[in-house]
Amino acid sequence: MQQDPWLRQKKLHSSQPPKIVGKARKKWRLMPVLWLAFKRTSMIIGAFVIISSVAMSFMFAPLMEDIDKSLPDKMVLYMELDGNIGDLPKESSFVDPFIKNNKTVKNYIDALGRAKVDPRVEGIYTKIGKSHLSIAHIQELRRAIHDFRKSGKFAYIYATSYMQGLGGYYLASAFDEIWMQPLGVVMINGLNAEMPYFRKVLDTLGIEPQIFKRKEYKGAYDMFTESEMPEPSRRATTALINDIADIVKADIAEDREISEEDVNYIVNKGLLIDSEATKLKVVDRIDYEDRLISKINEDVTGYPDNSDQLYVKFSSYVSEMIEQKNIYDNSIFRAEHDAVSYKPRVALVYAVGAIMDSDRHSSPAFVDDGIAGAKGISKALLDAADDDSIGAVVLRIDSPGGSPVASETILRAIQKVQEKGKTVTVSMGPVAASGGYWIASLADEIFVLPTTITGSIGVLGGKFSLKKLWSTIGVTWDFVRWGDNSAMWSMNQPYSKSEAERVNTMMDNVYNNFLERVSKGRNMSIDEVDKIARGRVWSGKQAVELGLADQFGGLNDALDYAAVQLGLRNRLDADIVILPKPLSTVEQIIKLFEGQVETKEDMRVLSELFSGIISNFKQMVIMKGIGHQGAVIYDPVSIE
């Protein structure tokens, strides 16, 4: 056998062990040690600087994009409606720390008003995708688009298909021309209100819902207590949908120059193919997007292929508007300027989302509807009351309700503003119901949109008893108590007679106090309020007729009214100050790294929400078209 060549080169025995020698004495030399420490420290600092520089370049590049890039002298604004646009901007988070915070209904409306008189702007080209806008917000945007068109500038809208349901087409109908790609379809399938009922399932599981309400129209928890829609809820929902349908139908008929009977026919069709859409005047032109762009290019520049630096993102235009205002607000010359030409100030405070005691004024990252924190909102109102430079307050409400105690905290702050001789004007957005109406009840003037959902003057609460469920699965509970009603909120057994009496006392107290506040604020008797209260929701159109609101109008109308109370012509003569002051993108990013981690706070609020859901449960009535959510009505926990 041939020997491994590797083995021929290696000894098969160990080498002689080395001799043991004594350890050499270390000689400490100060300068080499200091020099080594200096070099290593320099390396660490240098690496940190390089890493920080790279990170900062990535962080702030998106922020400098709009600042460094000046807008052209001639431009067409490109508005892409894709996603959610609400009253408050979405906050930055670790998931998306660079999100721009200018996507709000008010910013869009103000930018449209600015573009109307801006000589640089030739027109607007809008492309609509999967947008999620409430009917009320759509109404405000439609008014702004109509107003823009009065300048003689064009406003075109394009989509491959209009699949956003009735709401999406309702918005599109406000434009000069509606374009759609060949083979596209238009979905205008009306309004649909549907809600699941779980009573049979709960009975099967041995879960007994024990819900108390004031009064018969307060149907938030009917989905758990009933097997089908109760007659009061059916009556109220039918009236609400019919009101919204009449408003939308009349507006579309006017914009498209067709009859309301034609709109009914289109809605009953539900889905239209491209040829049907043009025949019924639902769409102006079936063609491709590049041809619409060529048409705009030629109309504006005279050359169909000339689009260099012509189109400007609408968000960039909004950013320029905000930046110019911020430059003025933060200018060192402002004090001198105001001394010569003083502008009275109007404070704008937002109450958006479920009303809770939480001091988080804005929305957590995972809660789209937001949380209207009583602590933050009341502080903003009290700051406005104490600020001598502020002459009036406008409270914008988009809230389905919440805690009566939190609502009362906000209402008391409103009273403090009024005690200082300042008017409080309420602007109701998509929803201002239950607790949302509570905080509006004492306002000097209430503006409402025709499709706003408001009222729901009532209260409810209770718990679920799992006693039968435990018995079915063989679980027994034992207890030691002190206090006759100590187990009042235990889910392991139903209310006792004395416990139910205490809950009913609480219900009566909240409902009667609700009636008193509305009676005082709306100058009605208690009996008059009770007739239109009873937990029933109303449309904004009905609210004005019933005296629950004063007049129709959006947020800017409310700001105009507040400015007039100060002796001004309109809001443009006033300095509108949002309280609390919104954080800039940079401030939001810094906030993320200050040590109060957003995720931790979100989890705390999430825990609070789920605790409330477990003990009380929410109801949702979804008014929607196929594949599109048009509006959401729900009454959050009113008693905790």
CORLINLIN-V232155 format. One record per backbone hydrogen bond with DSSP energy under -1.0 kcal/mol. NH is the residue of the N-H (numbers start at 1). CO is the residue of the C=O. If there is no record, write none. Layout:
nh=NH co=CO
nh=NH co=CO
This chain:
nh=8 co=4
nh=10 co=7
nh=33 co=29
nh=34 co=30
nh=35 co=31
nh=36 co=32
nh=37 co=33
nh=38 co=34
nh=39 co=35
nh=40 co=36
nh=41 co=37
nh=42 co=38
nh=43 co=39
nh=44 co=40
nh=45 co=41
nh=46 co=42
nh=47 co=43
nh=48 co=44
nh=49 co=45
nh=50 co=46
nh=51 co=47
nh=52 co=48
nh=53 co=49
nh=54 co=50
nh=55 co=51
nh=56 co=52
nh=57 co=53
nh=58 co=54
nh=59 co=55
nh=60 co=56
nh=61 co=57
nh=64 co=60
nh=68 co=64
nh=69 co=65
nh=75 co=120
nh=76 co=310
nh=77 co=123
nh=78 co=312
nh=79 co=125
nh=81 co=127
nh=82 co=80
nh=99 co=96
nh=104 co=102
nh=105 co=86
nh=108 co=104
nh=109 co=105
nh=110 co=106
nh=111 co=107
nh=112 co=108
nh=113 co=109
nh=114 co=110
nh=115 co=111
nh=116 co=112
nh=121 co=118
nh=122 co=75
nh=124 co=154
nh=125 co=77
nh=126 co=156
nh=127 co=79
nh=128 co=158
nh=129 co=81
nh=131 co=129
nh=132 co=83
nh=138 co=134
nh=139 co=135
nh=140 co=136
nh=141 co=137
nh=142 co=138
nh=143 co=139
nh=144 co=140
nh=145 co=141
nh=146 co=142
nh=147 co=143
nh=148 co=144
nh=149 co=145
nh=151 co=148
nh=152 co=149
nh=156 co=124
nh=157 co=177
nh=158 co=126
nh=162 co=185
nh=163 co=161
nh=169 co=165
nh=170 co=166
nh=171 co=167
nh=172 co=168
nh=173 co=169
nh=174 co=171
nh=175 co=172
nh=176 co=155
nh=177 co=155
nh=179 co=157
nh=180 co=285
nh=181 co=159
nh=184 co=181
nh=186 co=272
nh=187 co=162
nh=188 co=270
nh=194 co=622
nh=198 co=223
nh=199 co=226
nh=202 co=198
nh=203 co=199
nh=204 co=200
nh=205 co=201
nh=206 co=202
nh=207 co=202
nh=208 co=465
nh=210 co=463
nh=212 co=461
nh=214 co=459
nh=217 co=534
nh=218 co=215
nh=219 co=217
nh=222 co=219
nh=224 co=221
nh=225 co=221
nh=226 co=222
nh=234 co=230
nh=235 co=231
nh=236 co=232
nh=237 co=233
nh=238 co=234
nh=239 co=235
nh=240 co=236
nh=241 co=237
nh=242 co=238
nh=243 co=239
nh=244 co=240
nh=245 co=241
nh=246 co=242
nh=247 co=243
nh=248 co=244
nh=249 co=245
nh=250 co=246
nh=251 co=247
nh=252 co=248
nh=253 co=249
nh=254 co=250
nh=255 co=251
nh=256 co=252
nh=258 co=253
nh=263 co=259
nh=264 co=260
nh=265 co=261
nh=266 co=262
nh=267 co=263
nh=268 co=264
nh=269 co=265
nh=270 co=266
nh=271 co=269
nh=272 co=186
nh=277 co=273
nh=278 co=274
nh=279 co=275
nh=280 co=276
nh=281 co=278
nh=282 co=277
nh=283 co=277
nh=284 co=178
nh=285 co=178
nh=287 co=180
nh=292 co=288
nh=293 co=289
nh=294 co=290
nh=295 co=291
nh=296 co=292
nh=297 co=293
nh=298 co=294
nh=299 co=295
nh=300 co=296
nh=301 co=297
nh=302 co=298
nh=306 co=303
nh=307 co=305
nh=310 co=307
nh=312 co=76
nh=314 co=78
nh=317 co=313
nh=318 co=314
nh=319 co=315
nh=320 co=316
nh=321 co=317
nh=322 co=318
nh=323 co=319
nh=324 co=320
nh=325 co=321
nh=326 co=322
nh=327 co=323
nh=328 co=324
nh=329 co=325
nh=330 co=326
nh=334 co=331
nh=337 co=333
nh=338 co=334
nh=339 co=335
nh=341 co=337
nh=345 co=389
nh=346 co=575
nh=347 co=392
nh=348 co=577
nh=349 co=394
nh=351 co=396
nh=353 co=398
nh=354 co=370
nh=355 co=401
nh=356 co=372
nh=361 co=359
nh=367 co=364
nh=372 co=354
nh=373 co=371
nh=374 co=356
nh=377 co=373
nh=378 co=374
nh=379 co=375
nh=380 co=376
nh=381 co=377
nh=382 co=378
nh=383 co=379
nh=384 co=380
nh=385 co=381
nh=386 co=382
nh=387 co=383
nh=390 co=387
nh=391 co=345
nh=393 co=423
nh=394 co=347
nh=395 co=425
nh=396 co=349
nh=397 co=427
nh=398 co=351
nh=399 co=431
nh=403 co=355
nh=407 co=403
nh=408 co=404
nh=409 co=405
nh=410 co=406
nh=411 co=407
nh=412 co=408
nh=413 co=409
nh=414 co=410
nh=415 co=411
nh=416 co=412
nh=417 co=413
nh=418 co=414
nh=419 co=415
nh=421 co=418
nh=422 co=417
nh=425 co=393
nh=426 co=445
nh=427 co=395
nh=428 co=447
nh=429 co=397
nh=432 co=453
nh=433 co=399
nh=434 co=455
nh=436 co=433
nh=438 co=434
nh=439 co=435
nh=441 co=437
nh=443 co=440
nh=444 co=424
nh=445 co=424
nh=447 co=426
nh=448 co=551
nh=452 co=449
nh=453 co=430
nh=454 co=538
nh=456 co=536
nh=458 co=456
nh=459 co=214
nh=461 co=212
nh=463 co=210
nh=465 co=208
nh=466 co=491
nh=469 co=206
nh=470 co=466
nh=471 co=467
nh=472 co=468
nh=473 co=469
nh=475 co=470
nh=486 co=483
nh=488 co=485
nh=490 co=487
nh=500 co=496
nh=501 co=497
nh=502 co=498
nh=503 co=499
nh=504 co=500
nh=505 co=501
nh=506 co=502
nh=507 co=503
nh=508 co=504
nh=509 co=505
nh=510 co=506
nh=511 co=507
nh=512 co=508
nh=513 co=509
nh=514 co=510
nh=515 co=511
nh=516 co=512
nh=517 co=513
nh=518 co=514
nh=519 co=515
nh=520 co=516
nh=521 co=517
nh=522 co=518
nh=524 co=519
nh=529 co=525
nh=530 co=526
nh=531 co=527
nh=535 co=457
nh=536 co=533
nh=538 co=454
nh=540 co=452
nh=541 co=450
nh=543 co=539
nh=544 co=540
nh=545 co=541
nh=546 co=542
nh=548 co=543
nh=549 co=543
nh=550 co=446
nh=551 co=446
nh=553 co=448
nh=558 co=554
nh=559 co=555
nh=560 co=556
nh=561 co=557
nh=562 co=558
nh=563 co=559
nh=564 co=560
nh=565 co=561
nh=566 co=563
nh=567 co=564
nh=568 co=563
nh=573 co=570
nh=574 co=571
nh=575 co=344
nh=577 co=346
nh=579 co=348
nh=588 co=584
nh=589 co=585
nh=590 co=586
nh=591 co=587
nh=592 co=588
nh=593 co=590
nh=594 co=591
nh=597 co=595
nh=601 co=597
nh=602 co=598
nh=603 co=599
nh=604 co=600
nh=605 co=601
nh=606 co=602
nh=607 co=603
nh=608 co=604
nh=609 co=605
nh=610 co=606
nh=611 co=607
nh=612 co=608
nh=613 co=609
nh=614 co=610
nh=615 co=611
nh=616 co=612
nh=621 co=633
nh=622 co=194
nh=623 co=631
nh=624 co=192
nh=625 co=628
nh=628 co=625
nh=630 co=623
nh=631 co=623
nh=633 co=621
